[in-house]
Amino acid sequence: MTVSPQDSALNSFDFERELYELVHETAPRLFAVVVEYHDGPGEFGKDAAVVAWGLAHDDGVADVTRVDGGSRLRLAAAENVARYFGRADGESPRVVWLAPEAGAPVAPAA
């Protein structure tokens, strides 16, 4: 079946909305690598610092960049950052995921 350019069904296609949804469906998830510092066994949360930022992709691979401008890492999974951060005594690394903003618009305003 051939559709003419004057067909109203063709005009109802919203390319901008489709593009926006494609980007949001395929976007990597953002996370921070936080190191908690403690004084003794079991005493966490005394102090903390964000030491890196990462992007986790759909295939599980994560790209991590240190905030101090140091090396970049490509990891099989975001959870593997513990091998590279917070390895000293009194430090405990963790991944903190950033959730999408509540109430974020579904599509850009026209």
N, C-alpha and C positions, 0 to 999 in steps of 0.2 A: 504494500500500500504506500502511495506517495502522499506526503504531507506538504501542503502549500504553505508559503510563508504567512499567508493571511489566516491560517488555522489558529483558533483561540487556544488550543491545547499547546501549541508551540510557544505562544506568548506567556503561558502560565509557568513555564520552566524558570526557576530562579537560580541563575548561575552563581551569584554571589553567595547565596545560602548554601548551595551544594559545595562550593569551594571552602567556605568556613567550616562546614561539617567534616569535610575530608581532612582538613588540617587538624581539627580537634580529635578526630578518631585515630589519627596516625601519629600524633605528637608523643615524644618520649616523656616519661615521668621525671620530674625534678626532685632531687633529694639533696640534703646536706649531710656531710660527714661531721659529726660532733664528737669531740673527745671530752669525757668527764674526768676531772682530777679529784683524787681523794687522798686522805691522810693515812688511813689504815684499812685493814681487811673489812669489807662490807660497808664502808663509808663512802658512798657515791653521792654525787650531786653537790659537792662543796663548791665547785667551780666548773665551768665548761667553756669551750670555744669551738666555733665552726672552723674546721681546718681545710675543708674542701667542699666543692659542689659537684654534683653528678647528674647525668642523664641516663635513665634506664630505657632501653629500647624494647620493642615488642618481642624480639627474639631472646630477651634476657640479658644481652650484653649491656654493659654500663661503661660510659666514658666519665672519668673523674679528673677534675682539675684542682690542684692545690691553691688555696687562697694566697699563699706567699709567693706565687709565681713559679713554684718548683715544677717538677716533672708532671706529665699527664699520664694517666693510666687507662688502659682498656682492659676491663675485667669480664669474666664469664658471667658474673652476677653481681649486683650491687652489694649484696651481703658479704662479699669477699673482701671488702675494704678493711676489715679488721686485721688482715695480714700486713697491711701497709701503714696503718695509723694506730696511735695509742699503744705502742708495744712496750713502753717503759713502765717500770713499777709505779703504781699510783695513778695509772691512766686506764681508761676504759672507753673504746670507740663504739659508736653506734650510728646507725643510719636513721635519719629523720626525714620522712616523706612529706612533701608539700602537697596538700590536698587542693583540688581545684576550688576556686573561690565559690562560696555558696551564693546563689543568686546571680551567677554570671550569665550574661545574655546568651541565648541559644544562637543568635545570628547578629551580625552587625546592624546597627540602626541605619535605616535607609535615609 
